[in-house]
Amino acid sequence: MKYYLLSVMQPVGGTPAPEVLEEIGKNLDVFHQELREADAWVFAGGLHGPESSTVLRPRDGDVLITDGPYAEGKEMLGGICLIKAPDLDAALEWGRKAALATTLPIEVRPFMGEADG
């Protein structure tokens, strides 16, 4: 079993209306329950906006600390879901379900190497 990261790509900017967020929340609860029932669940969570980030960069034998995102962009990492899947096709199917639940683009990436699970 390999581990895959499903990254939620969220547009930078305003927050959807409360009723939209409520519906997305319900859809995510259903998606997460389906992952648990399939024994594919590892972890999931949302992230604060990029303005809350702090970046640490090695510089001349020390570390430079700066506020704000690593890079400015039109999209940001809005949340992550770590899953177990037997192969990429299965992970892509979970990614498809995540995209439908969140109404946002989902990036699917395998972890390097084999993972026991």
C-alpha positions in Angstrom: 0.0 0.0 0.0 1.4 3.4 -0.9 0.6 6.8 0.6 -0.7 9.6 -1.5 -1.2 13.2 -0.8 -4.4 14.9 -2.1 -3.7 18.6 -2.1 -6.7 21.0 -2.2 -5.9 23.9 -4.5 -7.9 26.9 -3.4 -8.1 30.3 -5.1 -6.6 33.2 -3.2 -9.2 35.7 -2.2 -12.7 35.8 -0.6 -14.4 33.1 1.3 -17.5 31.5 -0.2 -20.9 32.3 1.3 -21.7 30.5 4.6 -24.3 28.3 2.9 -21.8 27.2 0.3 -19.2 26.4 3.0 -21.8 24.4 4.9 -22.6 22.3 1.9 -18.9 21.7 1.2 -18.4 20.7 4.8 -21.2 18.2 4.6 -19.8 16.8 1.4 -16.3 16.5 3.0 -17.7 14.7 6.0 -19.3 12.1 3.7 -16.0 11.8 1.7 -13.9 11.4 4.9 -16.3 8.7 6.2 -16.0 6.9 2.9 -12.2 6.9 3.2 -12.5 5.6 6.8 -14.8 2.8 5.7 -12.4 1.8 2.9 -9.5 1.8 5.3 -7.9 4.5 3.1 -8.0 7.3 5.7 -4.7 8.5 7.2 -5.2 12.2 7.9 -6.9 15.3 6.6 -7.1 19.0 7.5 -7.5 22.5 6.2 -4.9 25.2 6.4 -5.0 28.9 7.2 -4.4 31.3 4.4 -0.9 32.0 3.0 -0.7 35.3 4.9 -0.4 33.2 8.1 2.7 31.4 6.9 6.3 31.9 8.0 9.2 30.8 5.7 12.6 29.7 7.0 15.4 29.8 4.4 19.0 28.6 5.0 21.3 31.6 4.3 25.1 31.7 4.9 25.1 29.1 7.7 22.1 30.6 9.4 18.3 30.7 8.8 16.4 33.7 7.5 12.8 33.9 8.8 10.3 35.9 6.8 6.5 36.3 7.1 4.2 35.4 4.3 4.0 32.7 1.7 6.9 31.1 -0.1 5.6 32.3 -3.4 2.7 34.6 -4.4 0.1 33.0 -6.6 -3.5 32.8 -7.8 -4.0 29.6 -5.9 -2.8 28.4 -2.5 -2.7 25.1 -0.7 -6.0 25.1 1.2 -5.8 21.7 2.8 -4.4 18.2 2.6 -5.6 14.7 2.8 -3.2 11.8 3.3 -4.6 8.5 2.1 -3.5 4.9 1.6 -4.2 3.4 -1.9 -2.9 0.3 -3.7 -1.9 2.3 -6.8 -2.2 5.6 -8.7 -5.5 4.7 -10.3 -7.1 4.2 -6.9 -5.6 7.4 -5.6 -6.9 9.3 -8.6 -10.4 7.9 -7.9 -10.2 9.3 -4.3 -8.9 12.6 -5.8 -11.9 12.7 -8.1 -14.2 12.3 -5.1 -12.3 15.0 -3.2 -12.7 17.4 -6.1 -16.4 16.8 -6.2 -16.7 17.2 -2.5 -14.6 20.4 -2.2 -15.6 21.9 -5.7 -11.8 22.7 -6.0 -8.9 21.3 -8.0 -7.1 18.4 -6.3 -3.5 17.5 -6.9 -2.6 13.9 -6.3 1.0 13.0 -5.5 2.6 9.7 -4.3 5.1 9.7 -1.5 8.6 8.6 -2.5 9.4 4.9 -1.9 7.0 2.2 -0.6 5.1 2.7 2.5 3.7 0.0 4.8 0.1 0.4 5.7 
